[in-house]
């Protein structure tokens, strides 16, 4: 963070507060949908969200991927409403599992179940 010129110094019994004018740093919104260009990008992005385990993050990631492909196209391919897809595939959304599966299929992706890495039984009970 860059500091500008000294604005004020105030001292109390046990401390001094030094106030600087902070130079404003321009920030820009970052949209993941603008960076998901290939099927591999989309699969890796969704896989990372699934590994995190947060269902809201998974839904939001699915929404980002759907927006990158075009929500209108996804709505047409799934037979679902575009506005309802935007709503259900947001951070606040709570889509039905059938909707999630339809969207994933329309994106050319699939879910796959793999076993968790488990400890051998003798070590699992002694830890």
N, C-alpha and C positions, 0 to 999 in steps of 0.2 A: 504494500500500500504506500502510495506517495503522500507525503505531507507538504502542505503549503507553508505559508509564513505563520509565525507564532501569533495567535489571537489573544490569549490571556493566560495569566498565571494566578491561581487562587490558592492560598495556603490556609489550612485549618490547624488544629492542635497537633495532629499526628501525621499529616500528609499534605502534599501539594498536588493539585490537579493542574496539569498543563494542557491547555486547549490549543489545538492546531486546526487550521482550516484544511479540510481534506479535499484534495483535488478529485474531482469526479472522474471515475474510470468508466468509459462506455461499456455496457454489457449487452449481449444479444441473446435472444432466446435460441436454444438449440433444439431442433426437432429431429428425433431419430429417424422418422419416416423419410427424411431427405437423404439419408445416408445408407438406406437399405436397398442396394441396387441389384444384387444377385440372389438366387435361391439359397446359395451357401450363406450369404449375409443374414438372410431371414431365418434360416434354420439355426444358425449359431446364436442369434439374438433371442429366439424363442427358447432354445436349449438353456441359455444362461438364466433366463427368467424362471424356467422350470426347476433348475438346480437350486435356485434361491429358496423356492418353496412357498413364497408369498402368493396366494391366489390372486390378489389384486394386482400385483406386479405382472403376473402371467397374462391376465386379461388386458392390462394396459399395453404390454408388449405386443400382444395379438392385435390390438387396435392400431398400434404404430405400423405394424407390418401391413395390415389391411389398408391403411391410408396410403402407404407407399405404393401399393398396387392399384389404388383407386377405389374408394368406398362404393362408388356407383357400380363399378364392375363386380365387386364382391356381392353387393346387394342383388344384382341381377342373377349372378351364378348360384346364389344360395336361396333365392326366392324370399329373402327377408327385406324389410324396409330399410332404406339408407339411413334415415334419421334414428331409427331404433338401433341400428348397428353402431352408429356413432355413440349413442347413449350407453348401450350395454358394453361396448368395448373401451370404455373410459376408465380412469382410476376409480370412479365411484360406481361403475357398472357392476352388475351381478347377473351375467348371462346364464341361460340354461346350458347344461352340458351339450345338448343337441346342437345349440347355436355354435358353441365352440368347435365342435366336430365339423359342422358344415363349413365354417369359416376356414378352418385348417385345411380341409380338403380342397376348397376353392383356391387356396393359396398354393396348392401343389405340395403341401407338406403333410406329414403324418406324425402321430404320437406313437411312441414305442415304449413298451414296458421292459425294463431291465432290472435284474435283482440288485438289491443294495449290497454293498460290501459288508458281509457279516463275519464276526469273529467265530472261530471254531467253538463248539459247545463247551469244551473244557476250559477255555479262556474266558468265555462270556460270563460264566458264573463265579469266577475267581477274581475278577477285576473289581 
